[in-house]
Amino acid sequence: MADPVTWLAVAGAALGTVGAITSANAQAASSESAANAARYNAAADQSRATVALQQGNANEDAQRRQAALALGRQSAASAESGVDLASGSALDLYKQSATNAELDALNIRYGSRLQAQGLQSQSVLDNMSAAQADSNASSAMTAGYLNAGASALSAYGTYTSRKAQLDYYKSNKPALS
């Protein structure tokens, strides 16, 4: 049967090793969770970017249809009033209205492109964050195993030192008179 010093050394080494590995597993799980969340966010950002472009295209088309109706009403009202749309200020007004309508449509397109680009950039950042979290998980496991080994070696060193001291005292025990 082993002496108490041996049992304490073995127990200390076991607890230190298990603690280091348990801590590493927890850190790795936390990093993996962060990586999964970042990948989810990246995918969601890509989806939102696609939707932003689709909504922008639909809104641009709707703006063009509304502008065409407004320009048609303007032409009809001018013709009903007897104003000649082929020349003069009525033609200038019609051209300006058409230009403004086209600018509105282009602004809608530009806004949706900016929104989509921002979401796509965020998706790239989220993917980079996921890669970093994956790296952190791997590093945590490596560090955990190294710490477990260090804990075991430290416990062994403490054991051998204490064992040597105990053996010395046993062999040099003064005689009782």
HELIX and SHEET records of a PDB file:
HELIX    1   1 PRO A    4  GLU A   80  1                                  77    
HELIX    2   2 GLY A   88  SER A  171  1                                  84    
END                                                                             
